[in-house]
Amino acid sequence: MPQISKKDRMKDFVTFGQKMDTFGWTMDITAHDRILVGGPGMVKGRVIQYTDIRKTPQLILPENESSKHNGDMKFFNFGYGIASGKFISENISYAISTPYGNNGVGQLLFYDENGKYEGKIMDSKSRLGTLFGAVLCTVKLTNKQDSLFVGAPTYVPEDTSDADVGAVHIYMMKNKFQLTKTIKGTHVGGRFGSAIVNLGDIDLDQRDGPLRRLLFLTTDVAIAAPFENDGKGAVYIYTARNIFADKMSVEYTQKVHPIAVTTRSFGLSLTAMQDHDGNGCNELAIGAPETNEVFMLRCFPSIHLNVYSKLPNLQIRNRTEKDQFTFKACLEAKFPKKPQQIVADILVTVNIMHPSVKFKQTKNGVITYVEKLNRNNSVYCRDIQVLTPLDKNIELYPIQIATKAELSNDPSLSEIFDANRAVVSEHSTIFALDKLRVSDCNFAYCVPNIQTITSTSFTSPYIVGSTDTENINLSMINSGETAYNACLRVRVSSARVLLAPGCTRDEHDLICEPGTPLKQNATWADIVFPFQNIPNIMLETKFLTNRDKKINITINTYNHCENETDKITEELVIELQNDLTNLVLTSEAIPAEVVNISYINLDTEISHFYTCGFLQRKNKEKLIDLKKDVRRQSMRRTMLLRESMRSAQAREGSSAPDDQNKLLEVDNKENPTDL
């Protein structure tokens, strides 16, 4: 790299403050191996770009922007922060910060790889002096453009009088490059956002959400608050999944404190280290310059777990199985690529909840065991036997089985670091709750016989506009064996469903289920559970029109909801009629008198006002009130029109020729027309 001599430093400058004494304050190496070096202390600041270290570098000055768009305005500390990435398009852009801008408000100026100005972002929503852009960090949060983390370590919330709380603003491309979320510090004087570093996937779980293949990438970010906790400092680690979570504040995955009580400014500098110990995940170097210390946060490989149960169908059993059943408690593990020898002991706990059901192996309703994981096996299942109830009065209660997995020996609590020991990814599914019911039927398969009784509040025929809502009432009666998963599917045309308690919706139908088994000779009304009411479906009818001729209601009754062929279908047709005997059309001319129109007031507005509506027979006196109301509106508009015409004539004088006067008569129709 060419050396900058004293002569070069003094070139074109005359004062000490204009020397390149801050050259190297910040640096960035782009994806195309270009080197950007900032010098924010050189009067307004500057950035130098090296495309080839053997050649003269290119100088990027804020004048490139200010000369074209802002006249002689000066940007202070230009080059304080530098980051490069595909922020705006598929081409690389340079983000260069000026924390004080040209008026005390921090700004980010964007340039292409040739140093051409592309645009800017201002911290216009924060108070002055937040050091907006003191730190810039490029992070790949999505499969699309890069995101930009912008540190503002002296940020203070608008509603407080605190100082130096700090914040990190996250900018992403969403139609345009814009502020998406802000992570705020929580400690006064902590200066959260003084250092930011992209760690890649520090825990190597390679999963940052269920939509990872579509959107989220495996990215972890470390943000420092080096002066919180009375100046000792702390470092927070965030994942892309937490950043994108739909919550008011962003939750951190881990908070790191210094070990020594004498450490100061812990986290003022951060550097990601690429897999220092060869276990497949990155480490983090944390600087504490006030006490001349550097710490290394070592990481453990992460295993993704998925806990689930394989349950039998207890409505299909042999007589020899009536008093017990067996299910499988399973654990699925996904391992990282490194290390080759991985160590993890998983403690599995299984609980059963029912008044009379219990495990065969134990009496307290809890089973625990340890699975030792290894790369040769990814799925671990154990058979667990359950004794089923004999009490017919309580057997209808669901049997609940809860399965939980956790790390048996957490390596992070050990004083000796073992690079082969793994931890459980925070994105794992480590808890599963399953429900099932025991059959009391005489044969292997229960044979219920469900009938549905349907009634509605519609009149026959139904007069359109006579009511705002109508109801459909449903009741289920079982004359066969116990129905464990009976249901109704209801489809309604022409009218909108307003309310359907106890029912859920799919794309076309309402699905109504009792929620608990329906025993022989029982009706849905006999179910004592207060949250399982008989379906009372409310339909909205006030928006029906004369174009609607009928309402079709289809009700499918299923003995077994999952069996599409085992159903009884009932069709209801509600015929609609339109009653026009009470339809009233009222008209009123505005203005309601003869109007003289001349060249002076050719812009006079003349209109005819119609009112249409239904009146109940018993309330025909409302027709008189309607006429009076229309008449009052007409008179008011007439008065306003007269005033407007007088004003126009006063301005123009009375010199209008008589032959140019045109008279237009507007008849006042006081009598309404009844249809």
C-alpha positions as CSV (number, residue, x, y, z in Angstrom):
1,M,0.0,0.0,0.0
2,P,1.4,3.4,-0.9
3,Q,2.8,5.4,2.0
4,I,1.3,8.8,2.7
5,S,4.2,11.2,3.3
6,K,4.1,14.4,5.3
7,K,4.1,16.3,2.1
8,D,1.1,14.5,0.9
9,R,-0.7,15.1,4.1
10,M,-0.1,18.8,3.8
11,K,-1.1,19.0,0.2
12,D,-3.9,21.5,-0.5
13,F,-4.3,22.1,3.3
14,V,-3.1,25.0,5.4
15,T,-4.1,24.3,9.0
16,F,-3.2,21.6,11.5
17,G,-6.9,20.6,11.8
18,Q,-7.0,19.7,8.1
19,K,-4.2,17.1,8.3
20,M,-5.1,13.4,7.8
21,D,-4.5,12.6,11.5
22,T,-7.6,10.4,11.7
23,F,-6.8,8.4,8.6
24,G,-7.7,4.8,9.3
25,W,-10.4,5.7,11.9
26,T,-12.6,3.1,10.2
27,M,-12.1,0.6,7.4
28,D,-14.2,-1.7,5.3
29,I,-13.2,-4.4,2.7
30,T,-15.9,-4.8,0.1
31,A,-17.2,-8.0,-1.6
32,H,-15.0,-7.0,-4.6
33,D,-11.9,-6.8,-2.4
34,R,-11.8,-3.0,-2.4
35,I,-10.5,-1.2,0.7
36,L,-12.3,1.8,2.1
37,V,-10.5,3.9,4.6
38,G,-12.1,6.7,6.5
39,G,-10.6,9.9,8.0
40,P,-13.5,11.8,9.7
41,G,-11.3,14.3,11.5
42,M,-10.0,16.0,8.4
43,V,-12.2,19.2,8.6
44,K,-15.3,17.8,6.9
45,G,-13.8,14.3,6.6
46,R,-13.0,12.0,3.7
47,V,-12.9,8.4,2.5
48,I,-10.2,6.9,0.4
49,Q,-10.9,3.8,-1.8
50,Y,-8.2,1.4,-2.9
51,T,-9.1,-0.7,-5.9
52,D,-5.4,-1.8,-6.2
53,I,-2.9,-1.1,-3.4
54,R,-0.2,-0.6,-6.0
55,K,-2.1,2.3,-7.5
56,T,-3.2,5.7,-6.3
57,P,-6.4,5.5,-4.3
58,Q,-9.6,7.3,-5.2
59,L,-10.7,10.1,-2.9
60,I,-14.4,10.3,-1.9
61,L,-15.5,13.6,-0.5
62,P,-18.9,14.8,0.7
63,E,-18.6,17.7,-1.8
64,N,-19.7,15.2,-4.5
65,E,-23.1,15.4,-2.9
66,S,-23.2,18.9,-1.4
67,S,-22.0,20.7,-4.6
68,K,-24.9,19.3,-6.6
69,H,-27.7,19.4,-4.1
70,N,-26.9,21.5,-1.1
71,G,-24.8,24.4,-2.2
72,D,-21.9,25.2,0.2
73,M,-23.2,23.1,3.1
74,K,-20.4,21.2,5.0
75,F,-20.7,17.7,6.4
76,F,-18.8,17.2,9.6
77,N,-17.0,13.9,10.4
78,F,-17.7,12.4,7.0
79,G,-16.3,8.9,7.1
80,Y,-16.9,8.3,10.8
81,G,-18.6,5.0,9.8
82,I,-18.3,2.9,6.6
83,A,-20.1,-0.1,5.3
84,S,-20.6,-1.7,1.9
85,G,-23.2,-4.1,0.6
86,K,-26.1,-4.6,-1.8
87,F,-28.4,-2.3,0.1
88,I,-30.4,-0.7,-2.7
89,S,-30.0,-3.1,-5.6
90,E,-27.9,-6.0,-6.8
91,N,-25.0,-3.6,-7.2
92,I,-22.6,-2.8,-4.3
93,S,-23.1,0.6,-2.6
94,Y,-21.0,2.4,0.0
95,A,-22.8,3.8,3.1
96,I,-20.7,6.5,4.7
97,S,-21.8,8.3,7.8
98,T,-21.5,11.9,9.0
99,P,-22.8,11.8,12.6
100,Y,-23.4,15.5,12.8
101,G,-24.4,16.1,9.1
102,N,-24.5,19.7,8.1
103,N,-26.9,20.9,10.9
104,G,-26.3,18.5,13.8
105,V,-28.5,15.8,12.5
106,G,-26.7,12.5,11.5
107,Q,-26.8,11.4,7.9
108,L,-25.8,8.4,5.8
109,L,-24.6,9.2,2.3
110,F,-24.6,6.5,-0.3
111,Y,-22.2,6.1,-3.2
112,D,-21.7,3.5,-5.9
113,E,-18.3,1.8,-6.5
114,N,-17.2,4.6,-8.7
115,G,-17.8,7.2,-5.9
116,K,-20.9,8.6,-7.5
117,Y,-23.5,9.9,-5.1
118,E,-26.8,7.8,-4.9
119,G,-28.8,9.2,-2.1
120,K,-28.9,9.8,1.7
121,I,-30.8,8.9,4.9
122,M,-31.3,11.4,7.7
123,D,-31.9,10.7,11.4
124,S,-34.7,13.2,11.4
125,K,-36.9,11.5,14.0
126,S,-34.4,11.6,16.8
127,R,-33.0,14.3,19.0
128,L,-29.8,16.1,18.0
129,G,-26.5,14.7,19.0
130,T,-27.3,10.9,18.9
131,L,-24.1,10.1,17.0
132,F,-26.2,8.5,14.3
133,G,-23.9,6.4,12.1
134,A,-21.0,6.2,14.6
135,V,-21.0,2.5,13.8
136,L,-22.2,0.8,10.6
137,C,-22.5,-2.9,10.1
138,T,-23.7,-4.9,7.0
139,V,-25.9,-7.9,7.9
140,K,-27.5,-10.5,5.6
141,L,-30.9,-10.9,7.3
142,T,-32.8,-12.1,4.3
143,N,-32.3,-13.8,0.9
144,K,-32.7,-10.4,-0.7
145,Q,-30.7,-7.2,-0.3
146,D,-28.4,-6.6,2.6
147,S,-29.5,-4.9,5.8
148,L,-27.7,-2.0,7.4
149,F,-27.3,-1.7,11.2
150,V,-26.7,1.9,12.2
151,G,-25.4,2.6,15.7
152,A,-26.5,5.8,17.6
153,P,-24.7,5.3,21.0
154,T,-25.9,8.7,22.5
155,Y,-29.5,8.2,21.5
156,V,-32.1,9.3,24.1
157,P,-35.8,8.4,23.9
158,E,-38.1,11.4,23.3
159,D,-40.1,10.9,26.5
160,T,-37.2,10.9,28.9
161,S,-34.5,13.3,30.1
162,D,-31.8,10.5,30.4
163,A,-28.5,10.6,28.6
164,D,-26.5,8.3,26.4
165,V,-28.9,5.4,26.4
166,G,-28.1,4.3,22.8
167,A,-29.9,2.6,20.0
168,V,-29.3,0.6,16.8
169,H,-31.5,1.4,13.8
170,I,-32.0,-1.4,11.2
171,Y,-32.6,-0.3,7.6
172,M,-33.8,-2.8,5.0
173,M,-35.1,-2.7,1.4
174,K,-39.0,-2.7,1.4
175,N,-40.0,-1.0,-1.8
176,K,-37.4,1.5,-0.7
177,F,-34.4,1.4,1.7
178,Q,-36.1,2.4,4.9
179,L,-36.0,2.1,8.7
180,T,-37.6,-1.2,9.7
181,K,-36.9,-1.6,13.4
182,T,-35.0,0.1,16.2
183,I,-33.3,-1.8,19.1
184,K,-33.0,0.5,22.0
185,G,-30.7,0.4,25.0
186,T,-32.1,0.0,28.5
187,H,-29.4,1.6,30.7
188,V,-28.7,5.3,31.2
189,G,-25.1,6.0,30.1
190,G,-24.7,2.5,28.7
191,R,-24.1,3.8,25.1
192,F,-25.7,0.8,23.5
193,G,-24.6,0.6,19.9
194,S,-21.0,1.7,20.4
195,A,-19.9,-1.4,18.6
196,I,-21.7,-3.8,16.2
197,V,-20.4,-6.9,14.5
198,N,-21.9,-9.5,12.2
199,L,-21.1,-12.9,13.7
200,G,-22.5,-15.1,11.0
201,D,-24.1,-18.1,12.6
202,I,-22.5,-18.2,16.0
203,D,-24.5,-21.1,17.4
204,L,-24.5,-22.9,14.0
205,D,-28.1,-24.0,14.3
206,Q,-28.6,-23.0,10.7
207,R,-32.2,-22.2,11.4
208,D,-33.7,-18.8,12.1
209,G,-37.3,-19.5,11.7
210,P,-39.8,-21.8,10.0
211,L,-39.6,-19.7,6.8
212,R,-35.8,-19.8,6.6
213,R,-35.8,-21.1,3.1
214,L,-38.0,-18.3,2.0
215,L,-36.8,-15.4,4.0
216,F,-34.6,-15.7,7.1
217,L,-30.9,-16.5,7.0
218,T,-28.7,-17.8,9.8
219,T,-27.3,-14.6,11.1
220,D,-26.3,-13.5,14.6
221,V,-25.4,-10.0,15.6
222,A,-23.5,-8.7,18.6
223,I,-24.1,-5.2,19.9
224,A,-22.2,-3.7,22.7
225,A,-23.2,-1.3,25.5
226,P,-19.6,-0.7,26.9
227,F,-20.5,1.7,29.7
228,E,-23.6,0.2,31.3
229,N,-23.4,-1.4,34.7
230,D,-21.4,1.5,36.2
231,G,-18.9,1.4,33.3
232,K,-18.2,-2.3,33.3
233,G,-20.0,-2.9,30.0
234,A,-22.0,-5.7,28.4
235,V,-22.5,-7.4,25.0
236,Y,-25.9,-8.5,23.6
237,I,-26.3,-11.2,21.0
238,Y,-29.3,-11.2,18.7
239,T,-30.6,-13.6,16.0
240,A,-32.4,-12.8,12.8
241,R,-35.5,-14.7,14.2
242,N,-35.6,-12.4,17.2
243,I,-35.1,-9.3,15.1
244,F,-38.0,-10.2,12.8
245,A,-40.3,-11.3,15.7
246,D,-43.6,-9.4,15.8
247,K,-43.0,-7.8,19.2
248,M,-42.7,-4.3,20.6
249,S,-39.0,-4.8,21.5
250,V,-36.3,-7.1,20.2
251,E,-35.3,-9.8,22.7
252,Y,-31.6,-10.7,22.9
253,T,-30.5,-14.4,22.9
254,Q,-27.6,-13.9,25.2
255,K,-26.1,-11.2,27.4
256,V,-22.4,-11.4,28.2
257,H,-20.8,-9.7,31.2
258,P,-17.1,-9.4,32.0
259,I,-15.8,-11.9,34.5
260,A,-13.5,-9.6,36.4
261,V,-15.1,-6.9,38.6
262,T,-12.3,-4.5,37.6
263,T,-13.0,-4.7,33.9
264,R,-14.1,-1.4,32.3
265,S,-15.6,-0.5,28.8
266,F,-16.2,-4.2,28.1
267,G,-17.4,-4.4,24.4
268,L,-16.0,-1.0,23.2
269,S,-14.5,-3.1,20.4
270,L,-15.8,-6.3,18.9
271,T,-14.3,-8.6,16.3
272,A,-15.7,-11.9,14.9
273,M,-13.2,-14.8,14.8
274,Q,-13.7,-17.5,12.2
275,D,-14.0,-20.8,14.0
276,H,-10.9,-20.5,16.2
277,D,-11.2,-24.0,17.8
278,G,-12.5,-25.9,14.8
279,N,-15.9,-26.9,16.2
280,G,-17.8,-25.3,13.4
281,C,-19.0,-22.1,15.0
282,N,-17.5,-18.6,15.2
283,E,-16.0,-17.0,18.3
284,L,-16.2,-13.4,19.4
285,A,-13.3,-11.2,20.6
286,I,-14.4,-8.5,23.0
287,G,-12.1,-5.6,23.9
288,A,-12.1,-3.6,27.1
289,P,-9.5,-0.8,26.2
290,E,-9.8,1.1,29.5
291,T,-8.3,-1.9,31.4
292,N,-6.2,-3.2,28.4
293,E,-8.1,-6.5,28.2
294,V,-9.3,-8.7,25.4
295,F,-11.8,-11.5,26.0
296,M,-12.7,-14.4,23.7
297,L,-16.3,-15.7,23.8
298,R,-16.1,-19.3,22.7
299,C,-19.1,-21.0,21.3
300,F,-20.6,-24.4,21.4
301,P,-22.1,-26.2,18.4
302,S,-25.9,-26.3,18.5
303,I,-28.2,-29.3,18.0
304,H,-31.8,-28.7,16.8
305,L,-34.3,-30.9,18.6
306,N,-37.9,-31.8,17.8
307,V,-40.0,-33.6,20.5
308,Y,-43.2,-35.5,19.5
309,S,-45.3,-38.5,20.3
310,K,-46.7,-41.4,18.2
311,L,-50.1,-42.2,19.6
312,P,-52.4,-45.1,18.7
313,N,-56.0,-44.8,17.6
314,L,-57.8,-45.8,20.7
315,Q,-61.1,-46.1,18.9
316,I,-59.7,-49.1,16.9
317,R,-58.5,-51.7,19.4
318,N,-58.8,-55.4,20.1
319,R,-60.6,-56.6,23.2
320,T,-57.2,-57.7,24.6
321,E,-56.1,-54.0,24.4
322,K,-59.0,-52.5,26.2
323,D,-57.2,-52.1,29.5
324,Q,-53.9,-50.6,28.2
325,F,-52.1,-49.1,25.2
326,T,-48.6,-48.3,24.1
327,F,-47.3,-45.1,22.6
328,K,-43.9,-43.8,21.5
329,A,-42.1,-40.8,23.0
330,C,-39.8,-39.6,20.2
331,L,-36.9,-37.1,19.9
332,E,-35.5,-36.0,16.5
333,A,-32.0,-34.4,16.4
334,K,-30.4,-32.5,13.6
335,F,-26.6,-32.1,14.0
336,P,-24.2,-29.4,12.7
337,K,-21.5,-30.3,10.2
338,K,-18.8,-29.9,12.9
339,P,-17.4,-31.3,15.1
340,Q,-17.2,-34.9,14.0
341,Q,-17.4,-36.2,17.5
342,I,-20.3,-34.5,19.2
343,V,-21.4,-34.9,22.8
344,A,-24.9,-34.2,24.2
345,D,-27.0,-35.9,26.8
346,I,-30.7,-35.1,26.6
347,L,-33.0,-35.5,29.6
348,V,-36.5,-36.5,28.5
349,T,-39.5,-36.2,30.9
350,V,-42.9,-37.6,30.1
351,N,-46.0,-36.7,32.2
352,I,-49.5,-38.2,31.9
353,M,-52.6,-36.3,33.1
354,H,-55.9,-38.1,33.8
355,P,-58.0,-38.9,36.9
356,S,-57.4,-42.7,36.6
357,V,-54.8,-43.3,33.8
358,K,-51.3,-44.1,34.8
359,F,-48.0,-45.4,33.5
360,K,-47.3,-49.1,33.8
361,Q,-43.6,-48.5,34.7
362,T,-44.3,-46.0,37.5
363,K,-47.0,-44.9,39.9
364,N,-46.5,-41.2,40.1
365,G,-47.4,-40.4,36.5
366,V,-43.9,-39.2,35.5
367,I,-41.2,-41.1,33.5
368,T,-37.7,-39.7,33.0
369,Y,-34.7,-41.0,31.0
370,V,-31.6,-39.8,29.3
371,E,-30.8,-40.1,25.6
372,K,-27.1,-39.9,24.7
373,L,-27.0,-38.4,21.2
374,N,-24.6,-39.4,18.5
375,R,-24.2,-38.7,14.7
376,N,-25.1,-42.3,13.8
377,N,-28.7,-41.9,14.9
378,S,-31.0,-38.9,14.4
379,V,-34.3,-40.3,15.8
380,Y,-34.7,-41.7,19.3
381,C,-38.1,-43.3,20.3
382,R,-39.1,-45.3,23.4
383,D,-42.2,-47.4,24.0
384,I,-44.2,-46.3,27.0
385,Q,-47.1,-48.5,28.3
386,V,-50.2,-46.8,29.8
387,L,-53.0,-48.5,31.8
388,T,-56.3,-47.2,30.7
389,P,-59.3,-46.4,33.0
390,L,-62.2,-48.7,33.8
391,D,-64.5,-46.1,35.3
392,K,-67.1,-45.4,32.6
393,N,-68.0,-42.1,34.2
394,I,-64.7,-40.4,33.8
395,E,-63.2,-42.2,30.8
396,L,-64.5,-39.5,28.4
397,Y,-62.1,-37.0,29.8
398,P,-59.1,-36.7,27.4
399,I,-55.8,-38.3,28.3
400,Q,-53.1,-35.6,28.1
401,I,-49.4,-36.6,27.6
402,A,-46.7,-34.0,27.9
403,T,-43.2,-34.7,26.7
404,K,-40.3,-32.4,27.4
405,A,-36.6,-32.5,26.5
406,E,-33.7,-30.5,28.0
407,L,-29.9,-30.6,28.1
408,S,-28.7,-32.9,31.0
409,N,-25.4,-31.2,31.6
410,D,-25.1,-27.7,30.3
411,P,-21.5,-27.2,29.0
412,S,-21.7,-23.5,29.5
413,L,-21.8,-24.0,33.2
414,S,-18.6,-26.0,33.2
415,E,-15.2,-24.4,34.1
416,I,-13.5,-26.5,31.5
417,F,-14.3,-25.8,27.8
418,D,-14.9,-28.8,25.6
419,A,-15.3,-27.9,21.9
420,N,-17.2,-31.2,21.2
421,R,-19.9,-30.5,23.8
422,A,-23.2,-29.3,22.2
423,V,-26.0,-27.1,23.4
424,V,-29.7,-27.2,22.3
425,S,-30.7,-24.6,19.8
426,E,-33.1,-22.0,21.1
427,H,-35.3,-22.6,18.0
428,S,-35.8,-26.3,19.0
429,T,-39.3,-27.8,19.8
430,I,-38.6,-29.2,23.2
431,F,-42.1,-29.6,24.4
432,A,-45.1,-31.5,23.1
433,L,-48.6,-31.9,24.5
434,D,-50.9,-34.6,23.0
435,K,-54.5,-35.6,23.7
436,L,-56.3,-38.8,23.0
437,R,-59.4,-40.6,24.3
438,V,-60.1,-44.2,25.1
439,S,-62.9,-46.0,23.3
440,D,-65.8,-47.7,25.3
441,C,-67.3,-49.3,22.2
442,N,-68.1,-53.0,22.0
443,F,-66.2,-53.5,18.7
444,A,-62.9,-52.5,17.3
445,Y,-64.4,-49.5,15.6
446,C,-67.1,-47.2,17.2
447,V,-70.3,-46.9,15.2
448,P,-72.2,-43.8,16.3
449,N,-75.5,-42.7,14.6
450,I,-75.7,-38.9,14.6
451,Q,-78.7,-37.0,13.5
452,T,-79.0,-33.2,13.3
453,I,-82.1,-31.3,14.1
454,T,-82.1,-27.9,12.3
455,S,-84.4,-24.9,12.8
456,T,-84.2,-21.3,11.6
457,S,-85.8,-18.0,12.6
458,F,-86.6,-17.1,8.9
459,T,-90.2,-16.5,8.0
460,S,-91.6,-18.3,4.9
461,P,-91.3,-16.6,2.6
462,Y,-88.7,-14.2,4.0
463,I,-89.2,-10.5,3.1
464,V,-86.0,-8.8,2.1
465,G,-85.2,-5.9,4.4
466,S,-87.6,-7.0,7.2
467,T,-84.8,-7.8,9.7
468,D,-81.1,-7.2,10.1
469,T,-80.2,-10.7,11.3
470,E,-81.6,-14.3,11.4
471,N,-80.5,-17.4,13.2
472,I,-79.8,-21.1,12.4
473,N,-80.2,-23.4,15.4
474,L,-78.5,-26.8,15.3
475,S,-78.7,-29.8,17.7
476,M,-77.0,-33.2,17.4
477,I,-78.5,-36.5,18.7
478,N,-76.6,-39.8,18.9
479,S,-78.6,-43.0,18.9
480,G,-75.5,-45.2,18.3
481,E,-72.2,-45.9,20.1
482,T,-70.1,-43.1,21.6
483,A,-69.1,-40.5,19.0
484,Y,-65.6,-39.3,19.7
485,N,-65.1,-36.9,16.8
486,A,-68.5,-36.2,15.3
487,C,-68.9,-32.8,13.6
488,L,-71.1,-30.6,11.4
489,R,-70.1,-28.8,8.3
490,V,-72.3,-25.9,7.4
491,R,-72.2,-23.9,4.2
492,V,-74.3,-20.7,3.6
493,S,-74.8,-18.8,0.4
494,S,-76.0,-15.2,-0.2
495,A,-75.9,-14.2,3.5
496,R,-72.8,-13.4,5.6
497,V,-72.1,-15.4,8.8
498,L,-71.8,-12.9,11.7
499,L,-71.5,-15.2,14.7
500,A,-70.9,-19.0,15.1
501,P,-69.8,-19.9,18.6
502,G,-68.3,-23.3,19.0
503,C,-67.4,-23.4,15.3
504,T,-64.3,-22.8,13.2
505,R,-64.0,-21.8,9.6
506,D,-62.1,-23.2,6.7
507,E,-62.1,-21.9,3.1
508,H,-65.8,-22.6,2.4
509,D,-67.5,-24.1,5.5
510,L,-68.2,-23.7,9.2
511,I,-66.9,-26.7,11.2
512,C,-68.9,-27.3,14.4
513,E,-67.7,-29.9,16.9
514,P,-69.1,-30.8,20.3
515,G,-65.5,-30.8,21.8
516,T,-66.2,-33.9,23.9
517,P,-67.5,-37.3,23.1
518,L,-71.3,-37.7,22.5
519,K,-72.4,-40.8,24.3
520,Q,-75.3,-43.1,23.2
521,N,-78.8,-41.4,23.5
522,A,-77.2,-38.1,24.3
523,T,-77.7,-34.8,22.6
524,W,-75.3,-31.9,22.2
525,A,-77.5,-30.0,24.7
526,D,-76.6,-32.6,27.4
527,I,-72.9,-31.8,27.4
528,V,-72.1,-30.0,30.6
529,F,-68.9,-28.3,29.5
530,P,-69.8,-24.5,29.6
531,F,-67.5,-23.6,26.7
532,Q,-69.2,-26.1,24.4
533,N,-72.6,-24.6,23.6
534,I,-75.1,-25.7,20.9
535,P,-74.3,-23.9,17.7
536,N,-76.4,-20.9,17.1
537,I,-75.3,-19.4,13.8
538,M,-76.2,-15.8,13.3
539,L,-76.6,-14.5,9.7
540,E,-76.5,-10.9,8.5
541,T,-79.6,-10.2,6.3
542,K,-79.7,-6.4,6.1
543,F,-77.6,-6.2,2.9
544,L,-79.8,-8.6,0.9
545,T,-81.2,-6.9,-2.3
546,N,-83.8,-7.6,-4.9
547,R,-81.2,-9.5,-6.9
548,D,-81.1,-12.2,-4.2
549,K,-83.7,-14.8,-4.8
550,K,-82.9,-17.4,-2.1
551,I,-80.5,-18.4,0.6
552,N,-79.1,-21.9,0.4
553,I,-77.9,-23.7,3.6
554,T,-76.1,-27.0,3.4
555,I,-75.6,-29.1,6.6
556,N,-73.4,-32.2,6.5
557,T,-73.4,-34.4,9.6
558,Y,-70.4,-36.6,10.1
559,N,-70.2,-39.6,12.5
560,H,-66.4,-39.4,12.1
561,C,-65.2,-35.9,11.1
562,E,-62.2,-37.3,9.2
563,N,-64.3,-39.7,7.1
564,E,-65.7,-37.7,4.2
565,T,-67.9,-40.5,3.0
566,D,-69.7,-41.2,6.3
567,K,-72.1,-38.2,6.2
568,I,-75.8,-37.2,6.0
569,T,-76.6,-34.1,4.0
570,E,-79.5,-31.7,4.6
571,E,-80.4,-28.9,2.2
572,L,-82.4,-25.9,3.4
573,V,-83.7,-23.3,0.9
574,I,-84.9,-19.9,2.2
575,E,-87.1,-18.3,-0.5
576,L,-86.8,-14.5,-0.6
577,Q,-89.4,-11.9,-1.7
578,N,-89.4,-8.2,-2.1
579,D,-92.3,-6.1,-0.8
580,L,-92.5,-2.7,-2.6
581,T,-95.7,-1.5,-1.1
582,N,-94.0,0.7,1.4
583,L,-91.3,2.0,-1.0
584,V,-91.4,5.8,-1.0
585,L,-89.6,8.1,-3.5
586,T,-89.5,11.8,-2.5
587,S,-88.1,14.5,-4.8
588,E,-87.3,18.2,-4.3
589,A,-85.9,20.8,-6.6
590,I,-82.9,22.8,-5.5
591,P,-83.4,25.8,-5.6
592,A,-87.1,25.4,-5.0
593,E,-88.4,28.4,-7.0
594,V,-88.0,30.2,-10.4
595,V,-84.4,31.1,-11.0
596,N,-83.3,33.9,-13.3
597,I,-80.2,32.9,-15.2
598,S,-78.1,35.4,-17.1
599,Y,-74.5,35.7,-18.3
600,I,-73.6,36.9,-14.9
601,N,-74.6,33.7,-13.1
602,L,-74.3,31.0,-15.7
603,D,-72.4,28.9,-13.1
604,T,-75.5,28.6,-10.9
605,E,-76.0,25.0,-9.7
606,I,-79.4,23.5,-10.2
607,S,-80.1,20.0,-9.0
608,H,-83.0,17.6,-8.2
609,F,-82.8,15.8,-4.9
610,Y,-84.4,12.3,-4.5
611,T,-84.9,10.3,-1.3
612,C,-85.8,6.6,-1.5
613,G,-86.6,4.3,1.4
614,F,-89.0,1.8,3.0
615,L,-91.5,2.9,5.5
616,Q,-93.3,0.5,7.8
617,R,-97.1,0.7,7.5
618,K,-97.5,1.6,11.2
619,N,-95.0,4.4,10.8
620,K,-96.4,6.2,7.8
621,E,-96.4,9.4,9.7
622,K,-92.6,9.4,9.2
623,L,-93.3,10.3,5.6
624,I,-94.5,13.8,6.6
625,D,-91.4,14.3,8.6
626,L,-89.3,13.2,5.7
627,K,-91.0,15.8,3.4
628,K,-90.4,18.5,6.0
629,D,-86.7,17.6,6.3
630,V,-86.2,17.7,2.5
631,R,-88.1,21.0,2.3
632,R,-85.8,22.5,5.0
633,Q,-82.7,21.5,3.2
634,S,-84.1,22.9,-0.1
635,M,-84.9,26.3,1.5
636,R,-81.5,26.5,3.1
637,R,-79.7,25.9,-0.2
638,T,-82.0,28.4,-1.9
639,M,-81.1,31.1,0.6
640,L,-77.4,30.4,0.1
641,L,-77.9,30.6,-3.7
642,R,-79.7,34.0,-3.4
643,E,-76.8,35.4,-1.4
644,S,-74.3,34.2,-3.9
645,M,-76.3,35.8,-6.8
646,R,-76.7,39.1,-5.0
647,S,-72.9,39.2,-4.4
648,A,-72.2,38.4,-8.1
649,Q,-74.6,41.1,-9.3
650,A,-73.1,43.7,-6.9
651,R,-69.6,42.9,-8.3
652,E,-70.7,43.1,-12.0
653,G,-73.2,45.9,-11.7
654,S,-76.6,46.0,-13.4
655,S,-75.4,46.7,-17.0
656,A,-76.2,43.3,-18.4
657,P,-78.2,43.6,-21.7
658,D,-81.8,42.5,-21.4
659,D,-81.6,40.3,-24.5
660,Q,-78.9,38.2,-22.8
661,N,-81.2,37.4,-19.9
662,K,-82.3,33.8,-20.1
663,L,-85.1,32.5,-17.8
664,L,-85.1,29.0,-16.6
665,E,-88.1,27.8,-14.7
666,V,-87.6,25.0,-12.1
667,D,-90.9,23.6,-10.9
668,N,-91.2,22.9,-7.2
669,K,-92.6,19.4,-6.8
670,E,-93.9,19.3,-3.3
671,N,-95.9,16.1,-3.6
672,P,-94.0,12.8,-3.3
673,T,-94.4,10.1,-5.7
674,D,-95.5,6.8,-4.2
675,L,-94.6,3.5,-5.9
